[in-house]
Amino acid sequence: MEHDEIINNVKNSITQMQGVGNTLLLNEDDREIIRELEKKADEMTLMGLGRGDNKGVKAVLKNDVIFAFTTNMNFCWPEGPNVILMHDGCVVGQDVDDEAKLEEVKTCKDKLVIGNIVIYDTSVLKKMDVKNNPLIVVLPPKPCADVEAVDEVCNVVLASPSPPSDEYLKEKMGLENLHGTGTFLLGFDFDCSCN
């Protein structure tokens, strides 16, 4: 199968996912702009907790082909965790989608719930030094079964970009930054030895 045909098949697969709007095939300039935006975003303090490490976007940027796509409130996020809090190389918190579990955790004196983020041990907050030893807010790479099913693709990675990259992508697609809309990046390689 020709590369153009594979790219078109992936695009069709993305557009058929629930909650997906526009798609955009990114070029090398886009890749470099996003790399720089993510580098700056990683250095900023996130949620007042620490600095970022968007491992998902870093993984996508290594792929042969990258698509950006917009989502609405009907989009089904990949199964969590989608945010992992690390300190001194250990997982100290993460996002939780289960409302019942969040309510249960709120009753634990040694845990802290911020929105849907759970910090497992509040003593880590006392130990950390935001300047020299901050929490690391990791956004991990995620799978995407819909695209993994497309013939002759491999190493499929789904990632949630930082707010600056999200704004760049929406602007590039000529879209307003409306509440409830977001963007994702999806990267893949052409058929390779991993199969």
C-alpha positions as CSV (number, residue, x, y, z in Angstrom):
1,M,0.0,0.0,0.0
2,E,1.3,3.5,-0.8
3,H,2.1,5.9,2.0
4,D,-0.6,8.4,0.8
5,E,-3.2,5.7,1.0
6,I,-2.2,4.6,4.5
7,I,-2.3,8.3,5.7
8,N,-5.8,8.7,4.2
9,N,-6.9,5.5,5.9
10,V,-5.6,6.8,9.2
11,K,-7.3,10.1,8.7
12,N,-10.6,8.3,8.0
13,S,-10.2,6.2,11.1
14,I,-9.6,9.4,13.2
15,T,-12.6,11.2,11.8
16,Q,-14.9,8.2,12.6
17,M,-14.0,8.3,16.3
18,Q,-16.8,9.8,18.5
19,G,-16.3,13.4,19.4
20,V,-13.7,14.2,16.7
21,G,-14.0,17.3,14.6
22,N,-11.3,18.6,12.3
23,T,-8.1,16.8,11.4
24,L,-4.8,18.3,10.2
25,L,-1.8,16.5,8.8
26,L,1.2,18.2,10.4
27,N,4.4,19.2,8.4
28,E,8.0,19.5,9.6
29,D,7.5,23.2,10.5
30,D,4.5,22.3,12.7
31,R,6.6,19.6,14.3
32,E,9.4,22.0,15.2
33,I,7.0,24.7,16.5
34,I,5.2,22.1,18.7
35,R,8.6,20.8,20.0
36,E,9.5,24.4,21.1
37,L,6.1,25.1,22.6
38,E,6.2,21.9,24.6
39,K,9.7,22.6,25.8
40,K,8.6,26.0,27.1
41,A,5.4,24.4,28.6
42,D,7.5,21.8,30.4
43,E,9.5,24.6,32.1
44,M,6.3,26.4,33.4
45,T,4.8,25.5,36.8
46,L,1.7,23.4,36.2
47,M,-1.3,23.7,38.6
48,G,1.0,25.2,41.1
49,L,2.4,21.7,41.7
50,G,5.5,21.4,39.7
51,R,6.9,21.4,36.2
52,G,5.6,19.4,33.3
53,D,6.9,16.4,31.3
54,N,4.7,15.7,28.3
55,K,6.0,12.3,27.5
56,G,3.1,11.7,25.1
57,V,3.9,14.6,22.8
58,K,7.6,13.8,22.9
59,A,6.7,10.2,21.7
60,V,4.4,11.5,19.0
61,L,7.1,13.9,17.7
62,K,9.3,10.8,16.9
63,N,6.7,9.2,14.6
64,D,6.9,9.3,10.8
65,V,3.4,10.9,10.5
66,I,1.6,13.2,12.9
67,F,-2.1,14.2,12.8
68,A,-3.7,16.9,15.0
69,F,-7.4,16.6,15.6
70,T,-10.0,18.6,17.5
71,T,-12.4,17.0,20.0
72,N,-15.6,18.0,21.7
73,M,-17.3,16.9,24.9
74,N,-18.4,13.6,23.3
75,F,-14.8,12.5,22.8
76,C,-13.9,9.4,24.9
77,W,-10.6,10.1,26.6
78,P,-8.2,7.1,26.7
79,E,-8.4,5.1,29.9
80,G,-6.4,6.7,32.7
81,P,-4.2,7.7,34.1
82,N,-3.8,10.7,31.8
83,V,-1.9,12.7,34.4
84,I,0.7,11.2,36.7
85,L,2.5,13.1,39.4
86,M,6.1,12.1,40.1
87,H,8.5,13.1,42.8
88,D,12.0,11.7,43.2
89,G,11.3,9.1,40.6
90,C,8.1,7.8,42.4
91,V,4.5,8.1,41.5
92,V,2.8,10.2,44.1
93,G,-0.5,11.0,42.5
94,Q,-2.6,10.7,39.3
95,D,-6.0,11.7,37.8
96,V,-8.9,9.5,38.7
97,D,-12.1,9.2,36.6
98,D,-14.2,7.2,39.0
99,E,-16.4,9.6,41.0
100,A,-17.1,7.0,43.8
101,K,-13.3,6.4,44.2
102,L,-12.7,10.2,44.4
103,E,-15.4,10.6,47.1
104,E,-13.8,7.7,49.0
105,V,-10.3,9.2,48.8
106,K,-11.6,12.6,50.0
107,T,-12.3,10.9,53.4
108,C,-8.6,9.8,53.8
109,K,-6.6,12.3,55.9
110,D,-3.3,11.6,54.3
111,K,-4.5,12.0,50.7
112,L,-5.4,15.2,48.9
113,V,-7.9,15.6,46.0
114,I,-7.6,18.6,43.7
115,G,-10.3,18.4,41.0
116,N,-9.9,14.8,39.8
117,I,-6.2,14.6,40.8
118,V,-5.4,12.5,43.8
119,I,-2.1,13.0,45.7
120,Y,-1.6,9.7,47.6
121,D,0.5,11.1,50.4
122,T,0.3,14.7,51.4
123,S,3.7,14.5,53.2
124,V,5.3,14.8,49.8
125,L,4.0,18.3,49.5
126,K,5.9,19.3,52.7
127,K,9.1,17.6,51.4
128,M,9.1,19.1,47.9
129,D,10.9,22.2,46.9
130,V,9.1,23.8,43.9
131,K,12.4,25.4,42.7
132,N,15.0,22.6,43.2
133,N,12.9,19.4,43.5
134,P,9.4,20.0,42.2
135,L,6.7,17.5,41.4
136,I,6.8,16.4,37.8
137,V,3.4,16.4,36.1
138,V,3.7,13.6,33.5
139,L,1.3,13.4,30.6
140,P,1.9,9.8,29.3
141,P,1.7,8.5,25.7
142,K,-1.6,6.7,25.2
143,P,-2.7,3.9,22.7
144,C,-5.4,4.4,20.1
145,A,-7.1,1.1,19.2
146,D,-9.0,2.7,16.3
147,V,-5.8,3.7,14.5
148,E,-3.9,0.6,15.6
149,A,-6.4,-1.5,13.6
150,V,-5.4,0.3,10.3
151,D,-3.3,-1.9,8.0
152,E,0.4,-1.2,7.7
153,V,0.8,1.2,10.7
154,C,2.6,0.7,13.9
155,N,3.9,2.6,16.9
156,V,0.6,4.5,17.2
157,V,0.8,7.1,19.9
158,L,-2.0,9.5,21.2
159,A,-1.0,12.5,23.2
160,S,-2.7,15.5,24.8
161,P,-0.7,18.7,23.9
162,S,0.0,21.5,26.3
163,P,-2.2,24.6,26.3
164,P,0.2,26.6,24.0
165,S,0.3,23.8,21.5
166,D,-3.4,23.4,21.7
167,E,-3.8,27.1,20.9
168,Y,-1.4,26.8,18.0
169,L,-3.2,23.8,16.5
170,K,-6.6,25.4,16.8
171,E,-5.3,28.6,15.2
172,K,-3.7,26.6,12.4
173,M,-7.0,25.0,11.7
174,G,-8.8,28.3,11.8
175,L,-10.8,27.5,14.9
176,E,-11.8,29.5,17.9
177,N,-10.7,28.4,21.4
178,L,-14.2,27.4,22.6
179,H,-15.0,25.9,26.0
180,G,-15.3,22.1,25.7
181,T,-13.1,21.8,22.6
182,G,-9.6,20.4,22.7
183,T,-6.9,18.9,20.5
184,F,-5.0,15.7,20.4
185,L,-1.9,14.7,18.5
186,L,-1.7,11.2,17.0
187,G,1.5,9.8,15.5
188,F,2.3,6.6,13.8
189,D,5.0,4.9,11.8
190,F,4.6,3.0,8.6
191,D,4.6,-0.8,8.7
192,C,7.8,-1.9,10.5
193,S,9.5,-4.8,12.1
194,C,7.4,-4.5,15.3
195,N,4.6,-6.6,13.7
